Amino acid sequence: MIYEDILTSLESEHRLRRIPDSQNGIDLISNDYMGLAQRRNEFDGEFRALCYDTPNSASASRLLQRDQEAHGRLETYLDALYGKQTLLMNSGYHANVGALSALSVAGTLTVSDKLIHASMIDGIRLGHGDTARFAHNDMDMLRKILERKASSYRSVIVAVESVYSMDGDVAPLYELVKLKREFPNIILYVDEAHAFGVFGERGLGLAEELDLIQEIDIIIATLGKAAAGYGAFIATSETLRSYFINSARSFIFSTALPPSLIAWNQLMIEKLTSMTDERRQLHELAQWFRNEVEAITGRGCQSRSQIIPVHAGSAEKAIAMAASLRENGIDALPIRRPTVAAGTERLRLSLSVALTREDLVKVLDAIRLSLL
Ligand SMILES: Cc1ncc(COP(=O)(O)O)c(C=O)c1O
């Protein structure tokens, strides 16, 4: 069978993915950046009180659902936080696939950073408009594309992440906003999956930290990472919210999130908004750790966030490094093609405020050993 051949060649290239056994070492894999998922027992009482008599299934798509109370309440809460109109989506994957495919109609150009997440790539691929890509964070290249092409389209969607999921570096949001002023048909689309909960005074993301929320047309935030829940939302204008309700197929043709989960999501987001001290603590920890990793590897680290890559250079080496860390009680995932480009295979270390410096000193020792 052709699929057996594909699996065999993946195996021979050290690229065969397997669902890992459960892990219980120092966790550098999960995206529980604010440590909220680990503290779930603390919130049990509050959650139960909120969830009394709340259904565990929406039983229909949002457009057909009878009970919209929990969804409406959370959207109203998020609208007030962002000063925008928000729309809950079933996951970050649903949000990007639904929103980008809906935006990319004939007469539009979608210009995206080369390192955007697979869910954004899939959304763009499903669209019918024209597409172009610029090298990662290369604003000169983006400008050249815009100068050449923007005036031929009704709308140009510029799609980026604020904190990149594999390198932990950040998009130049100020420059993007400046370009938007120069090219008025730009719709700026920013996926804050790894920044929501982690950046900004109330944890609303890098856009909040830089005071750019109102300048960005579409913000995507996911709830399965720092928010310790599941789902996502789009924060945008009233017009685009209405447009997504009418054309984002992942919104229209999928059962809505369960009301009980919505209640949990809201509880976690409320906690997140007041975790300003923890956010500062996480950023300090990450900065110290990045400096230590740079000293060990002798190579500069682009990361400006809690996501810190340690480059291995090949899939085989990345796997060996992860195995070596595991022997020392540390769980870290090797990242290979197609998630990252060949030659840039790495360990992706994801820090959480729940980790202590002592934990991370052990991690640094283990990294040193794995590089020998
Ligand atoms: C940048 C980015 N956007 C979207 C997603 C998808 O979000 P979700 O896990 O909620 O589907 C992810 C990863 O999960 C991501 O890293």
The ligand as an SDF file (V2000), in Angstrom:
LIG
                    3D

 16 16  0  0  0  0  0  0  0  0999 V2000
    0.0840   30.1290   15.9790 C   0  0  0  0  0  0  0  0  0  0  0  0
   -0.9710   29.0950   16.2110 C   0  0  0  0  0  0  0  0  0  0  0  0
   -2.2220   29.3380   15.7780 N   0  0  0  0  0  0  0  0  0  0  0  0
   -3.1950   28.4350   15.9390 C   0  0  0  0  0  0  0  0  0  0  0  0
   -2.9710   27.2510   16.5780 C   0  0  0  0  0  0  0  0  0  0  0  0
   -4.0810   26.2680   16.7190 C   0  0  0  0  0  0  0  0  0  0  0  0
   -4.7710   26.5010   17.9080 O   0  0  0  0  0  0  0  0  0  0  0  0
   -5.6410   25.3390   18.5590 P   0  0  0  0  0  0  0  0  0  0  0  0
   -4.6930   24.4280   19.2700 O   0  0  0  0  0  0  0  0  0  0  0  0
   -6.5820   26.0460   19.4720 O   0  0  0  0  0  0  0  0  0  0  0  0
   -6.3450   24.6390   17.4340 O   0  0  0  0  0  0  0  0  0  0  0  0
   -1.6870   26.9550   17.0700 C   0  0  0  0  0  0  0  0  0  0  0  0
   -1.3310   25.7100   17.7820 C   0  0  0  0  0  0  0  0  0  0  0  0
   -2.0020   24.9620   18.3180 O   0  0  0  0  0  0  0  0  0  0  0  0
   -0.6640   27.9090   16.8820 C   0  0  0  0  0  0  0  0  0  0  0  0
    0.5710   27.6620   17.3150 O   0  0  0  0  0  0  0  0  0  0  0  0
  1  2  1  0
  2  3  1  0
  2 15  2  0
  3  4  2  0
  4  5  1  0
  5  6  1  0
  5 12  2  0
  6  7  1  0
  7  8  1  0
  8  9  2  0
  8 10  1  0
  8 11  1  0
 12 13  1  0
 12 15  1  0
 13 14  2  0
 15 16  1  0
M  END
$$$$
